[in-house]
Amino acid sequence: MADPAIAEHSQRFFKTGKGEYGEGDKFLGIRVPILREQAKKYQGIALKEIQRLLKSAFHEERLCAVLLLVRKFTKGNEEEKTVIYKLYLDNTKYINNWDLVDSSAYHIVGAYIENKDKQPLYKLSKSDRLWERRIAIMSTFHFIRKNQFDETLDLSKQLINDDEDLIHKAVGWMLREIGKRDLAVERAFLRAHYKKMPRTMLRYAIEKFPERERKKYLQGVV
């Protein structure tokens, strides 16, 4: 299924150069829809086999692994979900790019702890690893979809001063998702914090606002 031309493009797209966020990652050149088809086809494979995939040097094999974990988690009973949740958090060093995080974190971590202690999110959000911090904020998308915003807002405040652009984008995105459901909540957060927010975070958060309102935020005159 590999395609060298796609692999070459992916190397650039996912910033695999020296000093970039995906430094050293390797690609086979397989499109996401094909990986989703394979995850559906082989969803019955054992967790130990999925864990082998997750430890692969190749990006697409790791992505296929998290897609398989999401499928198994969604269909599993409570005991199976607990095993998958723990496996996921024990292997975060392999969930090491934004697409791997974004396609799995809220389906597994967010869904599992919806009615449980949220402390694991705050532990992740303080991690030295960029991708664990992204897992923390992206997991809250599950809560947002249930119109529960507290964790997203708390983590957004905590991550305002994060150094990584990929965290700024994720926080801004989640704030925008809150605004789709309750614009007053997003506006209240922005009024309190927008002057401290990194430019990218703010731009993502206000992307759907009317142009006149967006300009006011960007000019700092709200």
LUMTOR-496795 format. One record per residue (C-alpha): residue in one letter; x negated, y, z. Coordinates in Angstrom, 3 decimals. Last residue first. Layout:
% LUMTOR-496795
("A"; (X; Y; Z)) ...
//
This chain:
% LUMTOR-496795
("V"; (12.536; 44.725; 23.002)) ("V"; (9.692; 47.032; 21.937)) ("G"; (6.742; 44.665; 21.692)) ("Q"; (6.213; 45.139; 17.950)) ("L"; (6.611; 41.407; 17.323)) ("Y"; (9.733; 41.312; 19.471)) ("K"; (11.213; 44.330; 17.747)) ("K"; (10.378; 42.920; 14.346)) ("R"; (12.215; 39.689; 15.125)) ("E"; (15.314; 41.656; 16.164)) ("R"; (15.423; 43.507; 12.835)) ("E"; (14.841; 40.302; 10.897)) ("P"; (17.737; 38.472; 12.543)) ("F"; (16.437; 35.612; 14.739)) ("K"; (15.760; 32.199; 13.203)) ("E"; (11.948; 32.348; 13.535)) ("I"; (12.084; 33.845; 17.031)) ("A"; (10.459; 30.925; 18.889)) ("Y"; (8.000; 30.058; 16.106)) ("R"; (6.789; 33.642; 15.887)) ("L"; (6.445; 33.881; 19.668)) ("M"; (4.337; 30.746; 19.913)) ("T"; (2.148; 31.876; 17.023)) ("R"; (1.596; 35.310; 18.568)) ("P"; (0.555; 33.923; 21.952)) ("M"; (3.154; 34.709; 24.631)) ("K"; (2.387; 37.291; 27.308)) ("K"; (4.627; 40.022; 25.861)) ("Y"; (7.356; 37.443; 25.237)) ("H"; (7.693; 36.372; 28.872)) ("A"; (10.721; 37.834; 30.632)) ("R"; (12.567; 39.019; 27.545)) ("L"; (11.732; 35.728; 25.853)) ("F"; (13.205; 33.599; 28.621)) ("A"; (16.437; 35.604; 28.671)) ("R"; (16.623; 35.446; 24.874)) ("E"; (16.274; 31.665; 24.916)) ("V"; (19.019; 31.247; 27.506)) ("A"; (21.340; 33.659; 25.687)) ("L"; (20.812; 31.789; 22.412)) ("D"; (22.270; 28.601; 23.815)) ("R"; (22.222; 25.616; 21.450)) ("K"; (20.135; 26.916; 18.550)) ("G"; (18.201; 29.023; 21.052)) ("I"; (17.081; 25.914; 22.920)) ("E"; (15.696; 24.567; 19.641)) ("R"; (13.814; 27.839; 19.142)) ("L"; (12.283; 27.430; 22.603)) ("M"; (11.224; 23.914; 21.596)) ("W"; (9.571; 25.204; 18.415)) ("G"; (7.761; 27.973; 20.260)) ("V"; (6.399; 25.453; 22.741)) ("A"; (5.257; 23.116; 19.958)) ("K"; (3.634; 25.882; 17.930)) ("H"; (1.742; 27.296; 20.929)) ("I"; (0.629; 23.776; 21.830)) ("L"; (-0.750; 23.252; 18.332)) ("D"; (-2.504; 26.625; 18.599)) ("E"; (-4.512; 25.379; 21.561)) ("D"; (-5.810; 27.644; 24.330)) ("D"; (-2.814; 27.277; 26.651)) ("N"; (-1.799; 30.526; 28.362)) ("I"; (1.933; 30.104; 27.779)) ("L"; (1.744; 26.431; 28.767)) ("Q"; (3.083; 26.751; 32.320)) ("K"; (5.897; 29.057; 31.274)) ("S"; (6.841; 26.663; 28.485)) ("L"; (6.725; 23.763; 30.937)) ("D"; (9.305; 25.418; 33.168)) ("L"; (11.539; 26.406; 30.235)) ("T"; (11.428; 22.945; 28.703)) ("E"; (12.073; 21.295; 32.063)) ("D"; (15.100; 23.504; 32.779)) ("F"; (16.804; 23.238; 29.376)) ("Q"; (19.418; 20.481; 29.581)) ("N"; (21.797; 20.875; 26.638)) ("K"; (21.635; 17.114; 25.907)) ("R"; (19.573; 17.769; 22.769)) ("I"; (17.367; 19.965; 24.933)) ("F"; (16.757; 17.018; 27.250)) ("H"; (15.429; 14.813; 24.443)) ("F"; (13.364; 17.740; 23.134)) ("T"; (11.714; 17.695; 26.559)) ("S"; (9.354; 14.972; 25.392)) ("M"; (7.799; 17.504; 23.001)) ("I"; (6.549; 19.629; 25.907)) ("A"; (4.808; 16.780; 27.731)) ("I"; (3.621; 14.925; 24.626)) ("R"; (1.953; 18.150; 23.477)) ("R"; (0.066; 18.340; 26.779)) ("E"; (-0.987; 14.719; 26.301)) ("W"; (-2.125; 15.548; 22.778)) ("L"; (-4.344; 18.444; 23.829)) ("R"; (-6.182; 16.317; 26.368)) ("D"; (-7.413; 18.120; 29.473)) ("S"; (-4.111; 17.195; 31.093)) ("K"; (-1.994; 19.723; 32.970)) ("S"; (1.087; 19.152; 30.818)) ("L"; (0.731; 15.407; 31.269)) ("K"; (1.017; 15.705; 35.051)) ("Y"; (3.986; 18.031; 34.647)) ("L"; (5.721; 15.531; 32.386)) ("P"; (5.036; 12.647; 34.789)) ("Q"; (6.766; 14.691; 37.539)) ("K"; (10.176; 14.507; 35.848)) ("D"; (11.598; 12.046; 38.394)) ("K"; (14.352; 10.013; 36.749)) ("N"; (17.618; 10.611; 34.895)) ("E"; (16.077; 11.679; 31.580)) ("I"; (12.839; 9.849; 32.406)) ("Y"; (13.133; 7.150; 29.748)) ("A"; (14.651; 9.314; 27.011)) ("G"; (11.967; 11.991; 27.288)) ("V"; (9.103; 9.489; 27.348)) ("I"; (10.409; 7.240; 24.554)) ("H"; (12.407; 9.104; 21.906)) ("Y"; (11.076; 12.491; 23.043)) ("A"; (7.471; 11.396; 22.635)) ("S"; (7.773; 9.299; 19.458)) ("S"; (7.863; 11.117; 16.137)) ("D"; (6.405; 14.338; 17.534)) ("V"; (3.442; 12.673; 19.201)) ("L"; (2.291; 10.614; 16.219)) ("D"; (2.924; 13.561; 13.912)) ("W"; (0.912; 15.903; 16.145)) ("N"; (-2.178; 13.750; 16.321)) ("N"; (-3.750; 11.576; 18.966)) ("I"; (-1.401; 8.892; 20.148)) ("Y"; (-4.456; 6.637; 20.582)) ("K"; (-5.584; 8.410; 23.750)) ("T"; (-1.983; 8.144; 24.938)) ("N"; (-2.335; 4.402; 25.522)) ("D"; (-1.280; 3.933; 29.147)) ("L"; (1.578; 6.388; 28.650)) ("Y"; (3.000; 4.352; 25.764)) ("L"; (2.519; 0.988; 27.480)) ("K"; (4.304; 2.354; 30.545)) ("Y"; (7.277; 3.554; 28.473)) ("I"; (7.344; 0.262; 26.544)) ("V"; (7.436; -1.822; 29.739)) ("T"; (10.122; 0.390; 31.266)) ("K"; (12.222; 0.197; 28.108)) ("E"; (12.030; -3.602; 28.169)) ("E"; (13.305; -3.677; 31.753)) ("E"; (16.111; -1.245; 30.977)) ("N"; (17.279; -3.164; 27.906)) ("G"; (15.755; -2.556; 24.491)) ("K"; (17.238; -1.292; 21.217)) ("T"; (15.945; 2.276; 21.445)) ("F"; (12.666; 1.144; 23.014)) ("K"; (11.993; -1.436; 20.306)) ("R"; (12.607; 1.065; 17.525)) ("V"; (10.537; 3.757; 19.233)) ("L"; (7.697; 1.292; 19.803)) ("L"; (7.763; 0.293; 16.126)) ("L"; (7.516; 3.940; 15.082)) ("V"; (4.634; 4.325; 17.538)) ("A"; (2.808; 1.397; 15.925)) ("C"; (3.459; 2.588; 12.368)) ("L"; (1.856; 5.890; 13.318)) ("R"; (-1.174; 4.048; 14.703)) ("E"; (-1.441; 2.061; 11.473)) ("E"; (-1.090; 5.259; 9.449)) ("H"; (-3.907; 6.980; 11.328)) ("F"; (-6.476; 4.259; 10.787)) ("A"; (-8.992; 3.479; 13.540)) ("S"; (-6.458; 1.049; 14.962)) ("K"; (-5.687; 1.022; 18.694)) ("L"; (-1.950; 1.433; 18.110)) ("L"; (-1.971; -1.498; 15.714)) ("R"; (-3.358; -3.777; 18.439)) ("Q"; (-0.705; -2.414; 20.820)) ("I"; (1.958; -3.320; 18.284)) ("E"; (0.615; -6.870; 18.212)) ("K"; (0.747; -7.072; 22.027)) ("L"; (4.313; -5.733; 21.863)) ("A"; (5.401; -8.731; 19.809)) ("I"; (6.839; -8.367; 16.321)) ("G"; (10.598; -8.046; 15.872)) ("Q"; (10.510; -4.563; 14.352)) ("Y"; (8.734; -5.943; 11.276)) ("K"; (11.105; -4.782; 8.530)) ("K"; (12.141; -1.591; 10.325)) ("A"; (8.537; -0.624; 11.033)) ("Q"; (7.640; -1.468; 7.428)) ("E"; (10.388; 0.785; 6.081)) ("R"; (9.277; 3.577; 8.408)) ("L"; (5.713; 3.198; 7.150)) ("I"; (6.938; 3.478; 3.567)) ("P"; (8.877; 6.651; 4.420)) ("V"; (5.701; 8.056; 6.087)) ("R"; (3.493; 7.811; 2.990)) ("I"; (0.438; 5.548; 2.989)) ("G"; (-3.044; 6.905; 2.187)) ("L"; (-5.343; 4.717; 4.270)) ("F"; (-6.476; 7.525; 6.544)) ("K"; (-9.300; 7.950; 9.033)) ("D"; (-9.512; 10.409; 11.928)) ("G"; (-12.997; 11.804; 12.615)) ("E"; (-11.909; 15.262; 13.736)) ("G"; (-8.136; 15.603; 13.957)) ("Y"; (-8.151; 18.879; 15.929)) ("E"; (-10.959; 20.408; 13.872)) ("G"; (-14.554; 20.718; 15.113)) ("K"; (-15.948; 18.604; 12.288)) ("G"; (-13.290; 17.923; 9.670)) ("T"; (-10.187; 15.799; 10.207)) ("K"; (-7.662; 18.633; 9.866)) ("F"; (-4.479; 16.619; 9.306)) ("F"; (-3.840; 18.127; 5.880)) ("R"; (-7.452; 17.697; 4.737)) ("Q"; (-7.767; 13.994; 5.528)) ("S"; (-4.167; 13.564; 4.348)) ("H"; (-5.077; 14.794; 0.862)) ("E"; (-7.928; 12.283; 0.638)) ("A"; (-5.683; 9.481; 1.854)) ("I"; (-3.024; 10.366; -0.712)) ("A"; (-5.622; 10.091; -3.478)) ("P"; (-7.020; 6.843; -2.023)) ("D"; (-3.575; 5.149; -2.041)) ("A"; (-3.004; 2.289; 0.398)) ("M"; (0.000; 0.000; 0.000)) 
//
